[in-house]
Amino acid sequence: MKPKILTTLPGYTRAGFLADLAAGITVAMVAMPLSIAIAIASGAEPATGLVTAIVAGFLVSALGGSRVQIGGPTGAFIVVVYGVIAEHGRDGLVIATFMAGIILLIAGRLRAGRLIALVPEPVINGFTIGIAIIIATSQVKDLLGMQIAHEPADFIEKIPALWQARETISPASLAIGLATMAGVIALRRAFPRLPGLILAVGAASALVAVLNLPVDSIGSRFGALPSGLPMPALPDLGYHRMIELLPSALVIAFLAGVESLLSAIVADRMIGGAHRPNAELVAQGAANLGSALFGGLPATGAIARTATNVRAGGRTPVAGMVHALTILVVMLVAAPLAGYLAMPALAGLLILTAWNMSEPHRWGEYLRAPPSDRFLMALTLVLTVLTDLALAIGVGVGVGLALRMLRRDVPPADWQPPER
């Protein structure tokens, strides 16, 4: 249960700090546009993404069980957050996030970190691809600059609405979105150590401002971003309100726990380390409690940002803490600049994020998997896209565990009955 920072700081050197400092600043440059884009796609104010990256990001690194984990808002929560805000309002999301934090704290104290092994991998893969599809389709409107009075949240209803609005497509918005995506890809390949995300988004947004293109920006749609953190406040935890939001809190806690532990496993492979799963769950609980107190979004370990941290040279939790503090400093001194970020650029960024979430390099592996795994993955994917996440997770895990039990009961091909 001991946080990794307590075992990594003894013997900490100046060279180690400089490496963590550079990595933390690099990750912050990646995290800022992503956090803003995720907040907007979730139906929240842009500033809530930065608040989450600052508060939750700091707590995940300070209390977590991984040396290099980076915490903050992630694309996996977009669908859940959008649904909670639409049905229960912003205050409902804060309450659900607060409750999810408590659930994660309890799970960590009960040493539930190893239970991730019970979640079948096809369920995680199908769930992740399903979320990626939903994220990508949710960004089509802003990528194309479409004018839709009310964009449906439901996937089935969204597709006809987008088709009906096809005549409102803005060539300027499409050009900025595609240019941003091309810029991100090119910079990643040519200069992998540079923060290509913010460079591409910044360049595209500057082009919109200089040429005065008819393209929406954060400022034109949401107004100026605040130049600091809000005051913390305890949410209104009424009994009936908590019961109403308990299913959403359970889904948030599940997503935060699973994604953070998966991210920690990926980080272990990259650095040759070993994370502490129960300490990680406790840290995620504290991070979601902290984010809720400041009116932020649900948070978890971010796989892409964690990998960026490792590639940039981060080796201790100090890098993650520097990442959070860097975003805070930028928010304090340069918040007005964020108002110029172009909406199509952020939409293009999230579409690339969704593409990477789907892990296209593994599609061949999925197709070669056993039929039962393919069925389970397809079932989870379809339920994720067409129904809701709680049902998809519940059915996927239930069917997966049932299939696992049946496999154990099936005798091997060369099995012979015992002699009597």
Secondary structure, 3 states (H helix, E strand, C coil): CCCCHHHHCCCCCHHHHHHHHHHHHHHHHHHHHHHHHHHHHCCCCHHHHHHHHHHHHHHHHHHCCCCCCCEECCHHHHHHHHHHHHHHHHHHHHHHHHHHHHHHHHHHHCCCHHHHHHCCHHHHHHHHHHHHHHHHHHCHHHHHCCCCCCCCCCHHHHHHHHHHCHHHCCHHHHHHHHHHHHHHHHHHHHCCCCCHHHHHHHHHHHHHHHHCCCCCEHHHHHCCCCCCCCCCCCCCCCHHHHHHHHHHHHHHHHHHHHHHHHHHHHHHHHHCCCCCHHHHHHHHHHHHHHHHHCCCCCCEECHHHHHHHHHCCCCCHHHHHHHHHHHHHHHHHHHHHHCCCEHHHHHHHHHHHHHHHCCHHHHHHHHCCCHHHHHHHHHHHHHHHHCCHHHHHHHHHHHHHHHHHHHHHCCCCCCCCCCC
